[in-house]
Amino acid sequence: MTFAKLLGSYRISEGLSQVDLAKKLKLSKGNICDFEKGRKIPSPSKAEEMAKILGDMPAYWVNVALQDQLSADYFCIRM
């Protein structure tokens, strides 16, 4: 599971548009789009905050964000 898939799956399962989710999380639609496309990975604190607002398990969201960051860092080092 990537953060992009986690956020996108949550949004779709709740029947929210990116604009609706952005308003709920107090983020821009562009940020939501970037997260869902995997262009950006939220910090652990931002992932925790998002999960709390959405009423989900913060530890899981933080773990997924950290795994994405580790994967991105590893890929950059290997290049």
C-alpha positions in Angstrom: 0.0 0.0 0.0 1.3 3.4 -0.9 0.1 6.7 0.6 -1.3 7.6 -2.8 -3.4 4.5 -2.9 -4.4 4.9 0.7 -5.7 8.5 0.3 -7.3 7.8 -3.0 -9.1 4.7 -1.7 -10.3 6.6 1.3 -11.6 9.4 -0.8 -13.4 7.2 -3.2 -14.9 4.9 -0.5 -16.3 8.0 1.2 -17.7 9.4 -2.1 -15.7 12.6 -1.9 -14.2 14.6 -4.7 -10.7 15.9 -4.4 -12.1 19.3 -3.6 -14.3 17.9 -0.9 -11.4 16.1 0.7 -9.2 19.1 0.4 -11.7 21.2 2.3 -12.1 18.5 5.0 -8.3 18.3 5.5 -7.8 22.1 5.1 -5.4 21.5 2.2 -5.4 22.7 -1.4 -6.9 20.5 -4.2 -3.4 20.6 -5.7 -1.9 19.0 -2.6 -4.6 16.2 -2.6 -3.9 15.6 -6.3 -0.1 15.5 -5.7 -0.6 13.1 -2.8 -2.9 10.8 -4.8 -0.5 10.8 -7.8 2.5 10.1 -5.6 4.3 13.3 -6.5 4.4 14.3 -2.8 4.6 12.3 0.4 3.3 13.9 3.6 5.5 14.2 6.6 4.7 11.8 9.4 3.1 14.6 11.4 0.9 15.6 8.4 -0.1 12.0 7.8 -1.1 11.7 11.5 -3.1 14.9 11.4 -4.9 13.8 8.2 -5.8 10.4 9.7 -7.2 12.1 12.9 -9.3 14.4 10.9 -10.6 11.5 8.8 -11.3 9.4 11.9 -8.8 6.7 10.9 -5.8 5.1 12.6 -3.0 7.6 12.7 -0.3 4.9 13.2 -1.3 3.2 10.0 -1.2 6.4 7.9 2.1 7.4 9.4 3.6 4.0 8.7 2.5 4.1 5.1 3.9 7.6 4.6 7.2 6.5 6.2 7.4 3.5 4.0 6.9 5.7 0.9 9.6 8.0 2.1 12.1 5.2 2.7 11.3 3.7 -0.7 11.8 7.1 -2.4 15.1 7.7 -0.5 16.3 4.2 -1.4 15.5 4.7 -5.1 17.4 8.1 -5.1 20.4 6.5 -3.5 20.4 3.6 -6.0 20.3 5.9 -9.0 
